[in-house]
């Protein structure tokens, strides 16, 4: 990931990803955004603060 080049200090941040399985990328991104007021995660599929589908109920077509 590239360095963050905007002022995020004291801001609320929502990190969005299509799929979170291990959370490694989100964890790394949260480290880059230290100093933000609040950081929450959203994923279409997987483990996040907010998610449309959990890992058990959504399968990508290429995994069938």
C-alpha positions in Angstrom: 0.0 0.0 0.0 1.1 3.5 -0.8 1.7 6.1 2.0 -1.4 8.1 3.0 -1.2 11.5 1.4 -4.2 13.3 3.0 -4.9 14.6 6.4 -6.9 11.9 8.3 -6.1 13.2 11.8 -9.2 13.3 14.0 -11.4 12.0 11.1 -13.7 9.0 10.9 -12.5 6.4 8.4 -14.4 3.6 6.7 -12.1 1.1 5.1 -13.9 -0.8 2.3 -12.8 -4.1 0.7 -14.6 -6.7 -1.4 -13.5 -9.6 0.8 -11.7 -9.9 4.1 -10.5 -13.3 5.1 -7.5 -12.9 7.4 -7.8 -9.2 7.9 -4.1 -8.7 7.3 -4.5 -5.9 4.7 -7.1 -4.1 6.9 -4.8 -4.4 9.9 -1.9 -2.9 7.9 -4.1 -0.1 6.6 -5.2 0.7 10.2 -1.6 1.0 11.2 -1.0 3.5 8.4 -4.1 5.5 9.6 -3.1 5.8 13.3 -4.3 9.1 14.6 -7.7 8.9 13.0 -10.6 9.5 15.3 -12.3 6.3 14.4 -11.6 3.4 12.0 -14.2 0.9 10.9 -14.1 -1.8 8.2 -16.7 -2.9 5.7 -16.5 -6.0 3.4 -18.9 -7.4 0.9 -17.8 -10.9 2.1 -16.0 -11.8 5.3 -15.0 -10.6 8.7 -15.3 -6.9 9.2 -17.0 -4.4 11.5 -19.8 -4.4 8.8 -20.3 -7.0 6.2 -23.1 -8.0 3.7 -22.3 -11.7 3.8 -20.3 -13.7 6.3 -17.7 -16.2 5.0 -20.1 -19.1 5.4 -23.1 -17.9 3.3 -21.4 -16.4 0.3 -19.4 -18.3 -2.3 -17.7 -16.7 -5.3 -18.6 -18.6 -8.6 -14.9 -19.5 -9.3 -14.8 -21.4 -5.9 -17.5 -23.8 -7.0 
